[in-house]
């Protein structure tokens, strides 16, 4: 997470507003990348399990939020969001004085 701050400081070149903007942008884009990659792996894994075991309730999206795929993706998005906010909180700089 420290590398986000290092990359943002190299891009911003001294501007505090640009630094904070790039910290948020890099954190958001990295979290989005992790969410897409992990979400596709989880979804493909659950589909493969449903195909091998012949359990159709995994793929049944008419159950609403009780279906395993939306539940897994909701928890994944919450965890990714927490890490994104933590990365922003660690790297953000506020002008003092």
C-alpha positions as CSV (number, residue, x, y, z in Angstrom):
1,X,0.0,0.0,0.0
2,X,3.0,2.3,0.4
3,X,3.7,1.9,-3.3
4,X,0.5,3.7,-4.1
5,X,1.8,6.8,-2.3
6,X,5.2,6.4,-4.0
7,X,3.6,6.1,-7.5
8,X,1.2,9.0,-6.8
9,X,4.1,11.3,-5.6
10,X,6.0,10.5,-8.8
11,X,3.0,11.3,-10.9
12,X,1.9,14.5,-9.0
13,X,5.4,16.1,-8.9
14,X,4.8,18.2,-5.8
15,X,1.1,19.2,-6.0
16,X,-0.8,18.1,-2.9
17,X,-4.1,18.2,-4.7
18,X,-2.8,16.1,-7.6
19,X,-1.1,13.7,-5.1
20,X,-4.4,13.1,-3.2
21,X,-6.3,12.7,-6.5
22,X,-3.8,10.1,-7.8
23,X,-3.9,8.2,-4.5
24,X,-7.6,7.9,-4.8
25,X,-7.5,7.0,-8.5
26,X,-4.8,4.4,-8.2
27,X,-6.5,2.8,-5.1
28,X,-9.8,2.7,-6.9
29,X,-8.4,1.2,-10.1
30,X,-6.3,-1.4,-8.3
31,X,-9.4,-2.4,-6.2
32,X,-11.5,-2.6,-9.3
33,X,-8.8,-4.8,-11.0
34,X,-8.7,-7.1,-7.9
35,X,-12.5,-7.2,-7.8
36,X,-12.8,-8.2,-11.4
37,X,-10.1,-10.9,-11.3
38,X,-11.3,-12.4,-8.0
39,X,-14.9,-12.1,-8.9
40,X,-14.4,-14.0,-12.2
41,X,-12.4,-16.7,-10.4
42,X,-15.1,-17.2,-7.8
43,X,-17.9,-17.2,-10.3
44,X,-16.1,-19.6,-12.6
45,X,-15.3,-21.8,-9.6
46,X,-18.9,-21.9,-8.4
47,X,-20.1,-22.7,-12.0
48,X,-17.5,-25.5,-12.3
49,X,-18.6,-26.9,-8.9
50,X,-22.3,-26.7,-10.0
51,X,-21.5,-28.5,-13.3
52,X,-19.4,-31.3,-11.7
53,X,-21.8,-32.0,-8.8
54,X,-25.0,-31.4,-10.8
55,X,-26.3,-29.0,-8.1
56,X,-28.5,-26.5,-9.9
57,X,-29.2,-24.3,-6.8
58,X,-25.8,-22.7,-7.1
59,X,-26.7,-21.3,-10.6
60,X,-30.4,-20.5,-9.7
61,X,-30.4,-16.7,-9.5
62,X,-34.2,-16.6,-8.9
63,X,-33.6,-17.1,-5.2
64,X,-32.3,-13.6,-4.9
65,X,-29.6,-12.9,-2.4
66,X,-29.7,-16.5,-1.0
67,X,-28.0,-17.8,-4.1
68,X,-24.2,-18.4,-3.4
69,X,-22.9,-16.4,-6.4
70,X,-24.4,-13.0,-5.3
71,X,-23.5,-13.7,-1.7
72,X,-19.9,-14.4,-2.5
73,X,-19.6,-11.4,-4.8
74,X,-21.2,-9.1,-2.2
75,X,-18.7,-10.2,0.5
76,X,-15.8,-9.9,-2.0
77,X,-16.9,-6.3,-2.9
78,X,-17.1,-5.4,0.8
79,X,-13.7,-6.7,1.6
80,X,-12.2,-5.0,-1.5
81,X,-13.9,-1.7,-0.5
82,X,-12.4,-1.9,3.0
83,X,-8.9,-2.5,1.7
84,X,-9.4,0.4,-0.8
85,X,-10.5,2.8,2.0
86,X,-7.5,1.6,4.1
87,X,-5.1,2.3,1.3
88,X,-6.5,5.8,0.8
89,X,-6.4,6.5,4.5
90,X,-2.8,5.4,4.8
91,X,-1.6,7.4,1.8
92,X,-3.7,10.6,1.9
93,X,-1.8,13.8,3.0
94,X,-3.5,16.8,4.5
95,X,-1.8,20.2,4.5
96,X,-0.9,21.3,8.0
97,X,0.0,24.8,9.1
